[in-house]
Amino acid sequence: QVQLVESGGGLVPAGGSLRLSCAASGGTISSYAMGWFRQAPGKEREFVAAIRWSLGDTAYADSVKGRFTISRDSAKNTEYLQMNSMKPEDTAVYYCAARPITTAQPMGVLYSYHYWGQGTQVTVSS
């Protein structure tokens, strides 16, 4: 059973940057595909980015390509989401998620993720 804990959310002005962290326990992140999703008020949870480290592939939502980047610190078993050039429409609760690396569905499929963090609020002011 993998436990995920997000941190790093907060308030940032438009154009600013923020880095989210997702600390994993109960498993090593190299054994999982790790993803980030977000949910704005009144909207459905949507895919942001994901990566399978051991396979070397990543995926990003079109809305964040070129602005957001996934990275990791394997020694800390922690995944990061670096968010640059942020926009007010990036405001949401951000969730870290994990699924077995062998899962066949595309990495952007929300229901394919088995493990979820509690979420961290990100607010971008205009």
N, C-alpha and C positions, 0 to 999 in steps of 0.2 A: 504494500500500500504506500503510495507516494503522497507526501504532504507538501503543499506549495504555499509559500508565504510571500506576498508582494509587499514592496515598500517603494518609497521615492515619489509618490504622488504629491501634488500641491498646486499652488496658484502660480501661473507664469504669464507674462504679457505676450501678446501676439508677436511672433518673430523670435521668441525666446526658445530655450532648450530645457529639457528635463530628461533625467535617466531613471527608468524604473528598474527595480531588481526583483528577481524571483528566486528565492532560496528553496531548494528541494531537499527533502529528507526522506529516508525510507527507500531510496533508489538512486542510481547514478544517472545524470541527465543524458549521458551518452547512450543509454539504453532506450531513450524515449525521443519522440518528436516533441519539441516544445513549441508552444504557440502563445500568441497574445491575441486577446479579443477585447472588444470594448462595447459598452452599452451606454448610450445617451438617454436622458429622460424621455420617456414616451416612445422609445425606439427599440427595435430588436437588437440583441447582441450580434455584433458583426466581427468578422475576421480582420485582423490587423497584419500579423506577420507570423511566420513559423520557420523552424529550421530542424533539419535532421543532421546533427553534427557528423556522425560517423559515415553518412552517405554524401555529405558535402553539398546538400541542396537546400535552398531557401525559397520562401514564397512571401510576397508582400501584396497587400491590397493596393489597387491602383491609386487610391487616395493618399497613400503614405510613401509610395515609391520615391526614392531620391531624398526623402526627409528623415525616415526612420531606419534604424539599423539594429539587427539582433547581434548580440555577442555573448560570450560566456567566459566564466572563470572556472575551469574544471577542478582546480584545487579547492575552490569554495563551493562547488556543486551549485553554482548560481548562474542564472541567465539574466541578461540585461536587454532593455529596449531603450536605445538612445533616440530621443525625439528632438529634432531640430526644425527650425523655421515653422514653429507651431502656429496653428490657426485656431480661431474660436470654435470652428467645427470639430476640432480634436477633443473638445470637452466631453468627458465621459468617465465612467468607472472602467478601469482597465483590469482585466483578469488574465492571469497566467494559467496555462493549461498544459496537460501532458497526455500522451497516448503512447502505446507501444510502438516502437519504431517500425515494426513489420505491418502496421495497419495499412490497408490497401487504399483507402479513400484519399482523395486529394487533401493536402494539409489544411486547406481552408474550410473544411467541413466541420462545423461546430459540434455536431452530435457524435463525431468520431473520437472526441477527447473524453477520457475517462476520469481525469483528475483535474480539480479546479482549485485555485486559490480563492481568498475571500474578497479580493478586489481592492483597488486603491483609486481614490478620486483624483482626477486631473482636470483642472479648470484653466482655460486660456482666456484671458481678458482681452477685449478689443480696444 
